[in-house]
Amino acid sequence: MIKITFHGAARTVTGSQHLIEVNDQRVLLDCGLYQGSRSEALERNRNLPFDASKIHAMVLSHAHIDHSGNIPNLVKNGFRGDIVCTFATRDLCSTMLMDSGYIQERDAEFVNKKNARRGEPPVEPTYTIDDVVRSLDYFSAIGYHRQREILPGISVTLYDAGHMLGSSIVVLDIEDRDAGRDVRLVFSGDLGRAGIPIIRDPETVDHADVLILESTYGNRLHETYEDSEKRLEQVVNQTYKRGGALIIPSFAVGRTQQLVYTLNRLMLQRDIPPIPVFVDSPLAINATAVFRLHPETYDAEIRQFMLEEGDPFGFDQLRYTRSVEQSKELNFMREPFIVISASGMAESGRILHHLKNRIEDPNNTVLIVGWQAEHTLGRRLVERESVVRIFGEEYNLRANVEVINGFSGHADANELTAWASAITKQPRRTFLVHGEEESALALADKLRQEAGYEQVDVPTLHQSFTL
């Protein structure tokens, strides 16, 4: 028998962790950090809901922190198996997890300063940079379409999910010895969209007995990429005419490179003025270097651009600001400029300084280009709350707030349904994860009505199913 337990990304979009148990073996799909209210995040991230030493192997769908970010804690708590992923995912994790370890250490220092003043005991970080370094020893990369046996009777094949550099659809071919049957379990990871630049379109799979499918935008539709590019052009030009700054909270990996490439093209086409563009994120700078290492993941459009125009991630108006001093200099700029900075949900990092300094000026624009989870500053900006808190201080939201969802790396409701409908041999059981409850339940109805799926479940946190 096969048992699946959903330890994360259940009726929410963060903390992806799905445990597969079969033949006395345990395989973990993803080990992401939960991102939300600080107290809940600390509790859930520090205390793994299973014995890490009894996990025999792990498969990582992609490098985003809500899927990979708790791997150092997994190893710290006794995991000693292989972490199977693509080569690009492994390279991105070497940068992204180091950044996460640094944040964990700094957060603990911040809390301990407060605790010292209150006479309370110090706290330990969820994990440290040293823990990150140790965890990297357990990564074992494979190419797309290269089947590998990861445990006796369990083989994995990775297909391109089209979500970000190195992202994968995980196919587990399982010999269920207790039940005397072969089972194909497919985990979509995060599915991307056709026609998004830089990376290839998501692949399809021919059949699945069990499907674990993401549902981030299960109740929404995206505007087309072309429409989003036109909207970006309008937002840039309107902000430029007002003499303001355009501030873009952006995920350092994937979305930042996409925006840089799009701004590059718009300037080459003279659709926007040649104004300064700053990528103010050391993580984004390091991640962009990894992008340059993996042309095997590129689509035809970006390869053609490289032949005709050169570096898609570098142009005359673009500056990568690595040091704190360079970042602070942007506070004194009075002419129009664009700054792209992490974090994508405006919860930490340098973007908070730019928002603090610019959010009360109506000439400026805050542009939201990605999913914003509940309880984040990014979500409060999207909802246009009149007063927001940054670094514990209240600020009046007077800057313009624009939202463009067509740059999303996630498939929308129609795209998810079309991808599921393309599976020739449809699954007997389907589980929807990585979506807020309303979104996941809406997609479940859509799959039943439009794709003919019979048994679709939306698991709750830590819920188990025996198949």
C-alpha positions in Angstrom: 0.0 0.0 0.0 1.0 3.6 -0.6 0.5 6.2 2.1 0.7 10.0 1.2 0.8 12.6 4.0 0.6 16.3 3.1 2.8 18.1 5.6 2.9 21.5 3.8 1.3 23.6 1.0 -2.0 22.1 2.1 -4.7 24.8 1.5 -2.0 27.4 1.4 0.8 28.2 -1.0 3.9 27.8 1.1 5.9 25.1 2.9 5.7 22.3 0.3 6.3 18.9 1.9 4.7 15.7 0.8 5.7 12.3 2.3 5.3 9.1 0.3 5.5 5.8 2.2 5.7 2.5 0.4 7.6 -0.8 0.9 8.9 0.4 4.3 10.6 3.3 2.4 9.9 7.0 2.8 10.3 9.5 0.0 9.9 13.2 0.7 8.7 15.5 -2.2 10.1 19.0 -1.5 11.1 20.4 1.9 10.1 24.1 1.8 9.9 26.8 4.3 6.5 27.9 5.5 6.1 31.7 5.0 3.5 33.6 6.9 3.0 35.2 10.3 6.3 35.2 12.1 5.3 33.1 15.2 3.6 30.4 13.1 6.5 30.3 10.6 9.1 29.8 13.3 7.1 27.0 15.0 6.4 25.1 11.7 9.8 25.5 10.2 11.9 24.6 13.3 9.8 21.5 14.2 9.7 19.0 11.4 6.4 16.9 11.4 8.3 13.7 10.9 11.6 12.0 11.9 14.1 13.3 9.4 16.5 10.3 10.1 13.8 8.0 8.8 13.4 9.7 5.4 15.3 7.5 2.9 15.3 9.9 -0.1 14.0 13.3 -1.2 13.1 14.7 -4.6 13.1 18.4 -5.0 10.9 19.9 -7.7 12.6 23.3 -7.9 14.7 25.8 -6.0 12.2 28.3 -4.7 12.5 28.6 -1.0 8.9 27.5 -0.3 10.0 24.2 -1.8 13.7 23.9 -0.9 14.2 26.3 2.1 14.0 23.8 4.9 16.5 21.2 3.5 19.3 22.4 5.8 17.0 21.7 8.8 16.1 18.3 7.4 19.8 17.4 7.2 20.5 19.0 10.6 17.9 16.7 12.0 19.3 13.5 10.7 18.4 13.0 7.0 21.2 11.2 5.2 19.6 10.2 1.8 20.0 11.6 -1.7 18.3 14.9 -2.6 17.4 14.3 -6.3 16.9 17.4 -8.6 18.0 18.9 -11.9 21.5 20.4 -12.3 20.1 23.9 -12.5 18.1 23.4 -9.3 21.2 22.2 -7.4 23.2 25.2 -8.6 20.4 27.7 -7.7 20.1 26.0 -4.2 23.8 26.6 -3.5 23.1 30.3 -3.8 19.5 30.5 -2.4 20.0 28.3 0.6 23.2 30.3 1.6 21.1 33.4 1.4 18.3 31.8 3.5 20.9 30.6 6.1 22.2 34.2 6.4 18.6 35.4 6.9 18.0 32.8 9.6 21.1 33.9 11.5 20.2 37.6 11.2 16.6 37.0 12.3 17.8 35.1 15.4 20.2 38.0 16.2 17.4 40.5 16.0 15.1 38.4 18.3 17.9 37.9 20.8 18.6 41.6 21.1 14.9 42.1 22.0 15.0 39.1 24.4 18.1 40.4 26.1 16.4 43.7 26.9 13.4 41.8 28.3 15.5 39.4 30.3 14.3 36.4 28.1 16.5 33.5 27.0 18.2 33.6 23.5 16.8 31.6 20.6 18.7 29.5 18.0 18.3 30.1 14.3 16.3 27.4 12.4 19.6 26.6 10.7 22.9 28.3 10.0 25.1 28.9 7.0 27.2 25.9 8.2 24.1 23.8 8.2 23.5 24.9 4.6 27.0 23.9 3.5 26.6 20.4 5.0 23.2 19.9 3.3 24.7 20.6 -0.1 26.7 17.3 0.2 23.4 15.4 -0.2 22.3 16.9 -3.5 22.4 14.4 -6.4 21.5 16.0 -9.8 20.1 14.3 -12.9 19.1 15.6 -16.3 15.5 15.8 -17.6 14.1 12.5 -19.0 16.9 10.4 -17.3 15.2 7.7 -15.2 17.0 6.8 -12.0 16.2 4.2 -9.3 16.4 6.2 -6.0 15.3 3.3 -3.7 14.6 -0.3 -4.3 11.4 -0.5 -6.4 11.2 3.3 -6.8 12.4 5.2 -9.8 12.2 8.9 -10.6 12.1 10.8 -14.0 12.1 14.6 -14.1 10.3 16.6 -16.8 10.5 20.3 -17.5 7.7 22.1 -15.5 8.4 25.5 -17.3 8.1 27.4 -14.0 11.6 28.6 -13.4 15.2 27.6 -14.3 15.5 23.9 -13.6 12.0 23.3 -12.3 10.6 19.8 -12.8 7.6 17.6 -12.9 8.4 14.6 -10.7 7.3 11.2 -12.0 7.8 8.3 -9.5 7.4 4.8 -10.9 6.7 2.7 -7.8 6.6 -1.1 -7.5 4.1 -1.5 -4.7 5.2 -4.9 -3.4 2.5 -5.2 -0.7 -0.3 -4.7 -3.2 1.4 -6.5 -6.1 1.0 -3.6 -8.5 2.9 -0.9 -10.3 1.9 2.7 -9.6 2.9 5.9 -11.4 2.7 8.9 -9.1 3.1 12.3 -10.7 3.9 15.5 -8.7 3.5 18.6 -10.9 5.7 20.8 -8.7 4.8 24.4 -9.7 3.6 24.4 -13.3 4.6 27.2 -15.6 2.9 28.8 -18.6 3.5 28.4 -22.3 5.0 31.4 -24.1 6.8 32.9 -21.1 10.3 34.0 -22.2 13.7 32.5 -21.2 12.7 29.0 -20.2 10.9 26.3 -22.1 7.2 25.6 -22.0 5.9 23.0 -19.5 6.0 19.4 -20.7 3.1 17.0 -20.4 3.0 13.4 -19.1 1.3 10.5 -20.8 -0.3 8.9 -17.8 -0.6 9.0 -14.0 -2.2 6.7 -11.5 -1.9 9.3 -8.7 -1.5 13.0 -9.3 -0.4 15.7 -6.9 -1.2 19.0 -8.7 -0.6 22.6 -7.7 -3.5 25.0 -7.6 -2.0 28.5 -6.9 -4.2 30.2 -9.5 -7.0 27.5 -9.5 -9.7 30.1 -9.5 -8.2 32.9 -11.6 -7.1 33.6 -15.1 -4.0 35.5 -16.2 -3.8 38.2 -18.8 -1.6 37.2 -21.7 2.1 37.8 -21.6 1.8 40.2 -24.5 -0.8 42.2 -22.6 1.4 42.2 -19.5 4.3 43.5 -21.4 2.2 46.3 -22.8 1.0 47.1 -19.3 4.6 47.2 -18.0 5.4 49.6 -20.9 2.5 51.9 -19.8 3.4 51.8 -16.1 7.1 52.7 -16.8 6.1 55.5 -19.1 3.4 56.9 -16.7 5.8 56.9 -13.8 8.6 58.4 -15.9 6.3 61.3 -16.9 5.5 62.0 -13.3 9.2 62.1 -12.5 8.8 59.2 -10.1 10.6 56.0 -9.2 9.2 52.5 -10.1 9.7 50.1 -7.3 9.3 46.4 -8.1 9.3 43.8 -5.3 10.4 40.7 -7.2 11.5 37.1 -6.5 15.2 37.1 -7.0 15.1 33.9 -9.1 13.0 33.7 -12.2 10.9 36.8 -12.0 13.9 39.2 -11.8 15.6 37.8 -14.8 12.3 37.8 -16.7 11.8 41.5 -15.9 15.4 42.4 -16.8 15.0 40.7 -20.2 11.7 42.4 -20.9 12.9 45.8 -20.0 16.0 45.2 -22.2 13.7 44.4 -25.1 11.4 47.4 -24.5 14.3 49.8 -24.5 15.8 48.2 -27.6 12.4 48.7 -29.3 12.2 52.3 -28.0 8.9 51.6 -26.3 10.2 53.0 -23.0 12.8 55.7 -22.3 16.4 54.6 -21.6 16.1 55.2 -17.8 18.4 53.6 -15.2 17.4 50.1 -14.0 18.9 48.7 -10.8 18.8 45.1 -9.7 19.3 45.6 -5.9 19.7 42.1 -4.6 22.9 40.1 -4.1 20.8 36.9 -4.4 19.4 38.0 -7.7 22.9 38.9 -8.9 24.2 35.4 -7.9 21.1 33.7 -9.4 21.6 35.6 -12.7 25.1 34.1 -12.9 23.5 30.6 -12.5 21.1 31.4 -15.4 24.1 32.1 -17.6 25.5 28.6 -16.8 22.4 26.7 -18.0 21.6 27.5 -21.6 20.3 24.0 -22.0 17.1 25.2 -20.2 16.5 28.2 -22.6 13.7 28.4 -25.1 14.3 29.3 -28.8 13.4 33.0 -28.3 16.1 33.7 -25.8 18.7 31.8 -27.8 17.9 33.9 -30.8 18.1 37.1 -28.8 21.6 36.1 -27.5 22.7 35.5 -31.1 21.4 38.9 -32.3 21.6 41.2 -29.3 24.0 39.6 -26.8 23.5 39.2 -23.1 19.8 39.2 -22.2 20.6 40.0 -18.6 22.8 43.0 -19.3 22.3 46.3 -21.1 23.7 49.9 -20.9 21.1 51.2 -18.5 21.2 48.2 -16.1 23.2 48.2 -12.9 23.6 45.4 -10.4 24.0 46.8 -6.9 25.7 44.3 -4.7 26.9 46.4 -1.7 24.8 48.0 1.0 26.5 51.4 0.1 25.4 51.1 -3.5 21.9 50.3 -2.4 21.8 53.3 -0.1 22.8 55.6 -2.9 19.5 55.0 -4.5 17.8 56.9 -1.7 19.3 60.1 -3.0 18.2 59.7 -6.6 15.7 62.4 -7.7 15.4 61.5 -11.4 13.2 58.6 -12.6 14.6 55.1 -12.2 13.5 51.5 -11.8 14.6 49.3 -8.9 13.9 45.6 -8.8 14.6 44.2 -5.4 13.8 41.2 -3.2 11.9 39.9 -1.4 9.1 39.2 -3.8 6.4 39.4 -1.1 8.1 42.5 0.5 8.7 40.7 3.7 12.4 41.2 4.1 15.5 42.4 2.3 16.4 45.7 0.6 13.0 46.2 -0.9 11.7 47.3 2.5 14.2 50.2 2.5 13.0 51.4 -0.9 9.4 51.1 0.1 10.0 53.0 3.3 11.7 55.9 1.4 9.3 56.1 -1.5 5.9 54.8 -0.5 4.5 58.2 0.7 5.2 60.0 -2.6 2.3 59.9 -5.1 4.7 60.3 -8.0 6.2 56.9 -7.4 4.8 53.5 -8.3 4.9 50.1 -6.6 4.5 47.4 -9.2 3.4 43.9 -7.9 4.3 41.2 -10.4 3.9 38.0 -8.4 1.8 36.0 -6.0 1.4 37.6 -2.5 0.6 35.3 0.4 -1.7 36.2 3.2 -0.2 38.3 6.1 2.6 39.7 3.9 3.3 43.3 3.2 3.0 42.6 -0.5 -0.6 41.4 0.1 -1.4 44.6 2.1 0.0 46.7 -0.8 -2.1 44.8 -3.3 -5.2 45.4 -1.1 -4.1 49.1 -1.0 -4.3 49.4 2.8 -4.1 53.1 3.5 -1.4 52.6 6.3 1.2 49.9 6.3 3.9 49.0 8.7 7.6 48.8 7.7 10.3 48.1 10.2 7.7 48.6 12.9 6.8 52.1 11.8 3.6 53.2 10.1 3.6 54.8 6.6 0.8 56.2 4.5 0.4 54.5 1.2 0.4 57.4 -1.2 2.4 55.8 -4.1 0.5 54.3 -6.9 0.1 50.5 -6.7 -0.1 48.5 -9.9 -0.6 44.8 -10.3 0.4 42.8 -13.4 -0.2 39.0 -13.1 0.7 38.0 -16.6 4.4 37.6 -15.7 3.4 34.9 -13.3 5.4 31.7 -13.4 2.3 29.7 -12.4 -0.3 28.3 -14.8 -3.8 29.8 -14.3 -7.0 27.8 -13.9 -7.5 27.1 -17.6 -3.9 26.2 -18.1 -3.9 23.8 -15.2 -7.1 22.2 -16.5 -5.6 21.9 -20.0 -2.4 20.3 -18.6 -4.4 17.8 -16.6 -6.7 17.0 -19.5 -3.7 16.2 -21.7 -2.8 13.2 -19.5 -3.9 10.3 -21.7 -4.4 7.8 -18.9 -6.0 9.9 -16.2 -5.3 9.4 -12.5 -7.5 7.4 -10.2 -6.8 9.8 -7.4 -5.8 13.5 -7.6 -4.7 15.7 -4.8 -4.6 19.5 -5.1 -1.9 21.3 -3.1 -0.1 24.7 -3.2 -3.2 26.8 -3.3 -5.3 28.7 -0.8 -8.5 26.9 0.0 -10.8 28.8 -2.2 -8.5 28.4 -5.2 -7.9 24.7 -4.6 -11.6 23.9 -4.2 -12.5 25.8 -7.3 -9.9 23.9 -9.4 -11.2 20.6 -8.0 -14.7 21.5 -9.4 -13.2 22.5 -12.7 -11.3 19.3 -13.1 -14.4 17.3 -12.3 -16.6 19.2 -14.7 -14.2 20.0 -17.6 -11.5 17.3 -17.5 -13.7 14.4 -16.3 -11.6 13.7 -13.2 -13.6 11.6 -10.8 -11.8 11.6 -7.4 -10.2 14.9 -6.5 -9.2 15.7 -2.9 -8.0 18.9 -1.3 -6.0 17.7 1.7 -5.7 19.6 4.9 -2.4 20.0 6.8 -0.9 16.6 7.9 -3.8 14.7 6.4 -2.9 11.2 5.2 -4.4 9.0 2.5 -3.8 5.3 1.9 -4.1 4.2 -1.7 
